């Protein structure tokens, strides 16, 4: 289901693990990896060497993609490399769309070995802007990288964005013969103790159950034979993280929304919070309004 995978690559700490994970996916899918280095035009990188004008970042990029190519040669993966100039996040998004690529695989950390997920980072902006599925890998010591994915978690709230993402993840799960865990969380943090909140809670639970049943029905229609239903009460992000741990989840897939023409980061999004904190790869699909 993936023929061409885009791997934005900066050679920073942890990037090699992402390269290997992308290679495993490429082997399975018989796909070509497109290694891309974006020389950041928002940074001053032009200098003069022996009377010649040189873009040091572009030069650095050529060396970085060459090293990545050597690794991919040893892994026997089909690949192409490219170095382009631009503002990294929109350039990555535009590149994926221009060349009709099927998946973007990105580490969720900044350059130069910063392992903490950076709010407002290139990865987060790509997640929000990309119309192409984005698989983010949070490079921290507790990260779990297993492929093929045996257990896939699909959180859903019944929204159009969640349904859009579920369709793609179910296709992947069917191809992998994975067990699909479908989770909907009743956010009880906003419910009080009066009668109205009790009625509201029952309505929310019914909505959550319906959302789970819808995804499970879609799974069965796609030939996914192993499904597990989960309806939980609590904070959505905390319940997602708890489900990852208790069910030995190898990947999470969920929907988000995004708007073009803005650099605003949607900090309140459950999807974005999950991307920052989940110890397994998270695939996000953006549903345009």
N, C-alpha and C positions, 0 to 999 in steps of 0.2 A: 504493500500500500504506500510505501515511500520509495520513490525512484531517485530523488535528489535531496540531499540533506545539507543545509547550510550550517557551517560551524564557524561563527565569529571567534577568532583566536588571537590572543595577545601574548601568549607565552608565559603568563604569570603563574604564580604558585597555584597548583591545583588544576591548571588547565590541561595537563597531560592526562589526568584521570577522566576528564570530560571527553578528551580526544579518544581514549580507549573505549569509553561507554558508547560514544557515537559510532565507533568502529564496529562494536558488537551489533548495534542496530543495523548498520549498513550491511554487515555480513548476512544477517538474517533476512533482510529485505532485498538483497542484491542491489543495493543503492550506491550511488556515487556521492562522496562527501566533497562539498565545496568549502575549502578553507579560505576564510576571508579575514584580512587585516585591514582595519580602517585607520588611516593616518589622520589623526584628529586635527581638523583645520581650526578648531577653537583654541588650539595651543600654538604658541610661537615655536616653530620647529625648523625654520629656514636659517641656514648659516652659509658662510663662504669658506670653502676648502680649496687651497691652492688656486685661488682666483675663480673657482667655479661655484655657482649657487647650488647648494645641496639641501634637500629636505631630509633632515636626520630621522624623523619618524617614518617616512616612507622607506628610507634605507634600512632602518631597524625592522620594519615590517617584512621586507624581502628576506631578511635573515631568519625571522621568526617562522614564516610560512615554509621556508626551506627546511627548517628543523622538523616542522610538523610533517612535511612530505617524507622525510627520511623515516619517521616513525610509521607512517601509513604504508610505506613500501615494505617494511618488516612485517606489518600486519596483513599484507596482501589485500588491501582495500583500494577500490577504484576511487580516484580523487582528482580534483583540480584545485589550483591555488590562484588567489588574486589579491592584489594590494590596491586599494582605492583611497582617495582623499574625501573627507567629508566630516560632518557632525555624526558621531558614531551611531546613536540610536536610530534616527530617521534614515541614515544611509543603509543600515542593516535591513530595516523594514522595506525600504524601496528596492534594495538589491534582491531580496527574497521574492518580492512581487514581480519585479521586472523579468527575472529569469524563471518564473513559474516554479519555484522550489516548493517542496512538500512539507518540510519540517525545519524549524530552527532549533538548534541545540546550543544552550548557553550556560556558562557557570554563573552563579549568582554571587559574584564578588567583584571588587574593583581591581584596578591594575596594581602591579608591583607588590603582589603577595598580601594584599589586604584581605584577610579571610572573613571578616565580618560583613554581613550583607549591608550594603550601603543604600539607605533610602534615597531615592532619586538617581540611582545608578543607571548605567546603560541597560542592564538586563531588565530592570523594572519598567523602564520606558518602552523597551521592545515588547514586553508582555502586554502593555496597555495599547500599543499602537498597531501591532502586527495582525494582519488578516490571515496569516499563515500560522498553523499551530506552533507553539513554542514550548520546548521541553527545557525547564530550568533545573540545574543541578547545584544545590547549595554546598559549596566545598568547605565543610567543617568536619572535625574528627568523627562526629557521630553519623555522618552521611552513610547511607546504605546504597550501594550500587550493585544491583543484581539484574542480569538479563539472560534469558527471557524473563519477563515479569510473570510471576506465578499468581500473585494476588494484586488486583487492581482496585483501588477505591474510587468510587464516583460519588461525591457529595452532590446533593440536589435540593433545590428549594421549589422545584416545579416551574421556575421562570423560563422564559424563552432562551436566555443565555445558557442556563444549566442543561436544558434539553438539547440545544445545539451542540454543546460539548459532549454530552452523553452519547449522541449518535456516533461521533468520531471514536470515542474511547471504546465503545462496544464493538466497533469494527476491528479495532486493534486487539481487544481481548479475545474476540472470536478467532482471529488469525493466530494468536498465541496459545489458544486453548487455556486461557487463564480463568481463575475464579474471580468473579466480579462482586465486590461488596458495595452495596448501594446504601448511602447514608443520608438521612435528612434529620436536621436538628431543630427541635422546638426551642427557640431562644427564650428561656424563662427568666432571663435577667431583667426583662422589662415588665414582668407580671407582678402585680401586687398580691395582697391577700384577701381582697374583697370578692364578692360574688361575680362581679363583672369580669374580673381577671380569670376566675375559674371557668366561666363560659368561654372566654377568649382562648384560654389554654386548650380546651377541648376542640375548639375550631382549628387551632394551630396544629394540634396533633393529627386531626383528620386530614388537614392539608398536607402535612408531612408524610403521612401514610400513603395518601394518593400519589404524591410525587415519587415515592419509592416504588409503588406498584407500577406506575407508568414506565419507569426505567427498566424494571424487571421484565415487564411485558415486551418491551423493545428488545431486551437481551435475548429472550426466548425466541422471538421472531428472527433474530440474526443467528440463531444456532448456538448461543452461549448456554451451556447446559449447567454450569455451576454458578449459582447466584446466592448471595446471603443478604437478607434485609436487615437494616438497622434504623430504628427511630429512637433518638436520644433527646434528653432535655439538658440544656446547659448553654454555654457559650459555643457558638459554631466552630471557631478556630480550635478551642480547647478539645472539643469532642472529635474533631477531625484528627488532631494530633494523638489523642487517646486511642482512636480506632486504628491508626497506623501502627501503634505499638502493640496493641492487644491482638491484632489480626495478622501480624507479620506482613504488612503491606509493602509492596516493592515499588509502586508508582501510584500517584494520584492524578486524576484528570478532572478538570472543572472549567466552568465558563466564567467569563468576565465581560465587562463592557468597556468600550473605549471611544474616544472622540478624536478625530483628526484636528490638526490646527491648534493644538494646545499642549503645553508642556506640564500642565498641572498633574500632579501625582494623586491618585485617588487612595489616600491613606486608609480610608475606612473599609475598603473592599476586603471581604473574607478571602477572596482568591489571592489578593496581593499579600495579605498577612500570612496565608498558608505558604506561598512561595518563599517568603522570608524565613519561615520557621520550620517547615517540614524537613525531616531527616532523610527523605527519599526524593527522587525526581518528581517534579510536578509539571504536568502538561496543561497548559492553558489555551483556550480557544476564545477569541474575542468575537462577540456578537455585536454587530453594528446596529445602532438604533435606526 
